[in-house]
Amino acid sequence: MSVNSSRHHKFRVHVVAPARLHMGFLDLGGSLGRRFGSIGVGVNEIATRLWVMPSDRLVAHGPGADRAVAAVNKFVSALGRDFGVEIHVREAIPGHVGLGSGTQLELAVGMALSRLYGLDLSIRDLAPIVERGARSGIGIAVFEQGGLVVDGGRGENSVNPPVIARLEFPVEWRFILVFDERDLGLHGKEEIDAFRSLPVFPAAEAAHLCHLLVMKALPALVEGDIRSFGDAIAELQRSVGDYFAPAQGGRFTSADVAEALAYLETRGAFGIGQSSWGPTGFCLVEDASRAETLISSARRQFAGAAGLRFLLASPRNTGAEVIMERADVSRERAIRS
């Protein structure tokens, strides 16, 4: 059954879905009955931007177009109704580099369909349809509300990992993101196989990481103590990175990213880590001016490293932007950032 109508054809939905940094898992062994649990934050400078409008057929354009069509087909199967839509992906989060590209694209498509056709589906309703939240709930939570988020992992009956803490991230702090454009993080079957092959995560270490998060990282964030927050994140990252090392070839997926982060740490950066399976690395600094100084220094230091790239990023304390508008507005307004 087609859901297109003349009323629907008058509108389109524009979505901006921010990238997220996955700062680490808390209990990969699930010794208390809940597995994974994770911490992460949204960023402003990298996002998936698309718009969706009804069409006589299902068609998509732009980066990730095939993935967008696949997402629509998942909703067709789950909801038992057809969606003839035209999707324009203006910009997409790079895939398989640790920034949550798949989750953000599929949730963006789902939210656009829900808004366009009055389906009244929440983000938490959409996520299981596209099979998101199987391990981490950070991407869902960042799409939903932004900020620094902690999820409580998956229990036996969990549909989505529940958000157990959400805090405003200090707006003056800045991330330096380090990319290795010659490499990709584990994904798909390789990722699944890696989780199956790794040993049981020690319960005592999981207890320590939870203690570290609740009694050091989160209070430090509230009090604006970047050193203590960064120390806690770096320690969590070392623990989880060493656990994943057999699957990803070391604490970091990219040796060049690891070297660049070590350099930035010696010059005062905090919270050294890798987002998800990488290869994207991150660190924190006090403000934009300091970040720009350190990035300039790092670019000079690593000028000969092919594929290594540095980006200043700011924390995002709001979720995805979803705008429904008339399809006959000017093109410039329709694709505004």
Secondary structure, DSSP 8 states (H G I E B T S, - for coil): -B---TTGGGEEEEEEEEEEEEEEEEESS-TTS-BEEEEEEEEEEEEEEEEEEE-SS-EEESTTHHHHHHHHHHHHHHHTSB--EEEEEEE---TTSSS-HHHHHHHHHHHHHHHHTT----HHHHHHHTT--SS--HHHHHHHH-SEEEE--B-TT-SS--EEEEE---TT-EEEEEEETT-----THHHHHHHHHS----HHHHHHHHHHIIIIIHHHHHHT-HHHHHHHHHHHHHHHHHHHHHHHTSSSS-HHHHHHHHHHHHTT-EEEEE-TT-S-EEEEESSHHHHHHHHHHHHHHTTT-TTEEEEEE-EE-S--EEEEEETTS-HHHHT--
